[in-house]
């Protein structure tokens, strides 16, 4: 099962660029959090993830290292530094409009067909 880019709830720059330690030849590493389908949660589907050594330039390199919500929760300690940096640089308002967030969640559920 391939991921739809609309299902990502967070994509952030990681690796040497994320830490400000990049050199001119450094590649770009991204980490993302996505909402998986109901079939995934029920165990019928698996999520295709990129191998960490796949780094061809210009070919969806942002898909490298994406995690389901459950995987993020398991790895929260390791990811906290990177997520905190993304949060600090976020353009999102400090206090979110909960009504708009709720509308977005409903749209994500509808896109996955969970309302069937």
Backbone bond lengths (Angstrom), bond angles and torsions (degrees), N, CA, C in turn:
res aa  C-N    CA-C-N  psi(-1)  N-CA   C-N-CA  omega(-1)  CA-C   N-CA-C  phi
1 X - - - 1.441 - - 1.519 109.08 -
2 X 1.322 117.30 126.55 1.462 121.10 178.41 1.514 109.63 -93.65
3 X 1.317 115.50 149.61 1.463 121.12 -177.84 1.519 111.01 -83.52
4 X 1.334 116.21 142.98 1.453 122.30 172.44 1.524 107.04 -90.94
5 X 1.338 116.78 131.84 1.465 118.26 -176.64 1.516 112.51 -62.05
6 X 1.334 118.56 -22.50 1.460 121.45 179.89 1.532 112.02 -68.91
7 X 1.331 118.16 -15.68 1.455 121.28 -175.96 1.527 113.25 -88.54
8 X 1.337 117.61 -4.02 1.455 120.64 178.63 1.520 109.91 -74.96
9 X 1.331 116.40 133.64 1.454 120.06 176.70 1.528 110.94 -105.15
10 X 1.334 117.15 -10.49 1.459 121.33 177.48 1.519 108.52 -158.55
11 X 1.315 117.13 129.67 1.463 122.50 171.47 1.515 105.84 -133.44
12 X 1.323 116.31 126.87 1.457 119.79 -177.36 1.515 112.33 -137.26
13 X 1.313 115.48 153.00 1.451 122.72 177.70 1.524 108.60 -75.23
14 X 1.324 116.47 132.04 1.466 121.80 -178.34 1.530 108.78 -126.72
15 X 1.309 116.21 -169.28 1.462 121.03 175.86 1.520 112.58 66.14
16 X 1.325 115.33 -155.43 1.469 120.16 -174.29 1.524 112.50 -61.92
17 X 1.336 118.28 -38.18 1.463 120.40 177.45 1.535 110.52 -66.34
18 X 1.321 117.13 -40.11 1.454 121.06 179.56 1.517 113.00 -64.01
19 X 1.324 116.11 -32.71 1.468 120.73 -179.79 1.525 112.75 -93.04
20 X 1.338 117.30 -2.38 1.457 120.70 -178.42 1.512 113.30 73.96
21 X 1.325 117.08 23.67 1.463 121.48 -178.38 1.534 111.85 -111.55
22 X 1.318 116.62 15.64 1.460 120.63 -175.18 1.521 112.24 -71.53
23 X 1.330 113.40 154.35 1.456 122.72 173.40 1.521 106.65 -114.80
24 X 1.321 118.92 168.77 1.470 120.26 -177.61 1.531 113.68 -55.09
25 X 1.328 117.87 -33.24 1.470 120.44 -178.24 1.536 113.18 -90.28
26 X 1.320 117.30 2.37 1.474 120.69 -178.69 1.527 110.91 -66.88
27 X 1.335 115.53 140.33 1.464 120.26 175.67 1.527 108.79 -86.35
28 X 1.327 115.29 172.10 1.467 120.95 179.26 1.526 108.87 -101.17
29 X 1.314 116.23 133.00 1.462 122.78 177.01 1.516 107.95 -119.10
30 X 1.332 116.05 133.26 1.455 121.48 178.12 1.518 109.36 -123.97
31 X 1.302 115.63 150.10 1.456 122.10 174.23 1.518 107.12 -125.46
32 X 1.313 115.45 141.12 1.452 118.84 -178.67 1.516 112.04 -135.29
33 X 1.317 115.18 156.32 1.463 122.78 174.25 1.521 105.81 -120.77
34 X 1.321 117.08 133.55 1.454 120.25 -177.73 1.514 111.37 -133.27
35 X 1.317 115.28 162.92 1.458 122.75 174.55 1.529 106.80 -96.02
36 X 1.298 117.05 120.33 1.464 121.37 -179.07 1.528 110.91 -83.85
37 X 1.316 115.59 167.17 1.467 121.25 -179.28 1.531 111.42 -78.24
38 X 1.307 114.93 162.99 1.466 119.96 176.84 1.532 109.78 -60.88
39 X 1.342 117.07 -38.20 1.472 120.47 179.70 1.531 111.07 -60.30
40 X 1.348 117.07 -35.09 1.460 120.64 177.73 1.531 109.97 -65.34
41 X 1.324 116.32 -47.37 1.464 120.43 -178.56 1.526 111.69 -63.72
42 X 1.326 116.37 -30.50 1.462 120.11 179.05 1.527 112.30 -83.72
43 X 1.334 117.04 -5.57 1.456 121.47 176.09 1.517 114.90 89.95
44 X 1.335 118.15 10.23 1.465 120.87 -179.40 1.521 112.93 -86.37
45 X 1.321 118.51 -25.82 1.461 123.02 -178.29 1.521 109.96 -122.55
46 X 1.319 114.49 156.29 1.455 121.04 172.01 1.519 107.15 -117.77
47 X 1.314 116.75 152.97 1.459 121.52 178.91 1.518 108.74 -94.79
48 X 1.330 115.51 126.81 1.463 120.76 176.77 1.520 108.04 -76.20
49 X 1.328 116.13 123.98 1.457 119.78 179.17 1.514 109.08 -117.79
50 X 1.321 115.76 149.83 1.450 121.50 -179.40 1.521 109.99 -73.83
51 X 1.334 115.50 144.13 1.459 119.94 171.41 1.517 108.24 -70.72
52 X 1.319 116.69 142.63 1.462 119.69 -175.78 1.524 112.66 -67.47
53 X 1.332 118.87 -16.45 1.466 119.38 -179.33 1.530 112.60 -95.09
54 X 1.327 118.69 4.40 1.453 121.96 180.00 1.505 108.53 -86.87
55 X 1.319 117.94 107.91 1.458 119.64 -173.77 1.525 113.16 -137.26
56 X 1.336 117.09 33.25 1.454 118.71 176.18 1.514 108.59 -61.10
57 X 1.325 116.01 130.99 1.458 119.62 -178.00 1.518 111.14 -67.86
58 X 1.312 115.47 137.83 1.450 121.06 173.05 1.512 116.09 80.83
59 X 1.326 119.95 1.46 1.464 120.89 -178.04 1.521 108.95 -114.50
60 X 1.301 116.89 76.04 1.462 123.19 175.85 1.524 112.86 51.62
61 X 1.307 117.14 43.01 1.462 119.29 -179.15 1.519 111.81 -64.04
62 X 1.351 118.23 -18.88 1.457 119.74 179.76 1.521 112.24 -69.03
63 X 1.338 118.39 -10.78 1.463 120.46 179.20 1.523 112.78 -83.21
64 X 1.315 117.41 -4.83 1.455 120.95 -179.67 1.522 110.08 -69.57
65 X 1.322 117.34 121.56 1.453 121.33 174.13 1.515 114.52 79.16
66 X 1.317 118.52 50.11 1.460 121.45 176.57 1.515 109.31 -99.39
67 X 1.316 116.14 146.11 1.450 120.73 -173.62 1.529 110.79 -131.12
68 X 1.306 116.62 146.62 1.460 119.78 172.78 1.522 108.12 -74.92
69 X 1.300 115.59 165.28 1.467 120.99 -179.60 1.531 110.93 -55.39
70 X 1.333 116.75 -43.45 1.469 120.17 -179.04 1.526 111.27 -63.16
71 X 1.339 116.88 -41.05 1.458 119.58 179.19 1.525 111.10 -64.21
72 X 1.330 117.00 -37.93 1.463 119.88 178.52 1.517 110.13 -63.37
73 X 1.322 116.33 -41.92 1.459 119.35 179.72 1.526 110.93 -62.78
74 X 1.330 117.52 -37.47 1.468 121.00 178.65 1.523 111.10 -69.33
75 X 1.319 116.60 -30.78 1.461 120.92 -174.82 1.526 112.04 -105.54
76 X 1.325 117.94 15.86 1.463 122.22 -171.98 1.527 112.93 -54.55
77 X 1.295 117.50 -40.54 1.462 119.68 -178.21 1.526 110.99 -61.50
78 X 1.339 116.22 -44.88 1.461 120.03 -178.99 1.529 112.75 -70.02
79 X 1.319 116.55 -32.45 1.459 120.53 -176.21 1.524 113.66 -87.79
80 X 1.319 118.08 -11.74 1.458 121.43 -172.24 1.524 112.57 -55.46
81 X 1.302 118.56 -42.56 1.462 121.25 -177.82 1.521 110.95 -62.10
82 X 1.339 116.59 -46.28 1.457 119.97 -179.25 1.523 111.33 -68.02
83 X 1.315 117.89 -42.60 1.468 121.09 -179.47 1.526 110.05 -65.90
84 X 1.326 117.41 -38.21 1.461 120.79 178.90 1.527 110.20 -62.97
85 X 1.320 117.32 -41.22 1.464 120.96 179.05 1.531 110.45 -64.11
86 X 1.329 117.09 -43.04 1.466 120.61 177.56 1.519 109.57 -61.59
87 X 1.325 116.87 -42.99 1.468 121.59 -179.49 1.523 111.00 -62.95
88 X 1.329 117.36 -41.98 1.462 121.18 -179.38 1.519 111.75 -63.17
89 X 1.333 117.02 -31.52 1.464 121.23 -178.47 1.524 111.96 -96.63
90 X 1.312 117.47 5.28 1.458 122.14 -176.80 1.522 111.72 -66.32
91 X 1.323 115.61 146.19 1.457 120.94 175.36 1.532 110.71 -94.86
92 X 1.330 116.22 2.52 1.459 120.20 179.44 1.523 110.19 -70.81
93 X 1.334 117.48 149.93 1.466 119.40 178.73 1.529 111.12 -64.63
94 X 1.334 115.97 153.33 1.469 119.88 -179.04 1.522 111.57 -62.00
95 X 1.330 116.55 -38.60 1.463 120.81 177.39 1.529 107.48 -114.46
96 X 1.323 117.89 109.83 1.471 119.65 -175.31 1.526 112.65 -69.67
97 X 1.312 115.28 153.11 1.460 122.16 173.60 1.524 106.61 -78.85
98 X 1.326 116.41 100.88 1.462 121.18 -173.28 1.518 112.65 -61.86
99 X 1.309 117.68 -28.91 1.458 120.34 177.72 1.531 110.42 -65.75
100 X 1.329 116.48 -43.14 1.472 120.58 178.33 1.526 110.96 -68.30
101 X 1.332 116.84 -38.49 1.462 120.23 177.26 1.527 109.91 -61.80
102 X 1.318 116.94 -43.22 1.458 121.75 178.43 1.533 110.70 -61.43
103 X 1.342 117.44 -43.21 1.467 121.49 177.78 1.528 110.43 -60.26
104 X 1.338 116.96 -42.96 1.458 121.06 178.87 1.521 111.18 -62.44
105 X 1.329 117.37 -43.28 1.466 121.25 178.53 1.528 110.87 -61.00
106 X 1.318 116.39 -41.62 1.465 120.53 178.70 1.522 109.80 -62.84
107 X 1.340 117.76 -42.42 1.467 121.14 178.71 1.527 110.89 -62.64
108 X 1.346 116.98 -42.29 1.463 120.08 179.22 1.534 111.07 -62.09
109 X 1.314 116.51 -41.62 1.465 121.00 178.47 1.522 109.84 -64.07
110 X 1.334 117.13 -42.97 1.466 120.56 178.97 1.518 111.39 -63.34
111 X 1.345 117.38 -39.49 1.465 121.40 179.41 1.521 111.05 -62.09
112 X 1.309 117.37 -32.51 1.454 121.41 -179.46 1.521 112.12 -84.18
113 X 1.313 117.30 -10.31 1.454 120.02 -178.93 1.513 113.05 78.73
114 X 1.322 118.02 22.41 1.463 121.36 -178.40 1.515 112.41 -71.42
115 X 1.331 116.62 -17.88 1.461 119.35 -177.82 1.526 111.98 -85.55
116 X 1.320 117.05 10.43 1.479 121.42 178.97 1.514 110.77 -70.70
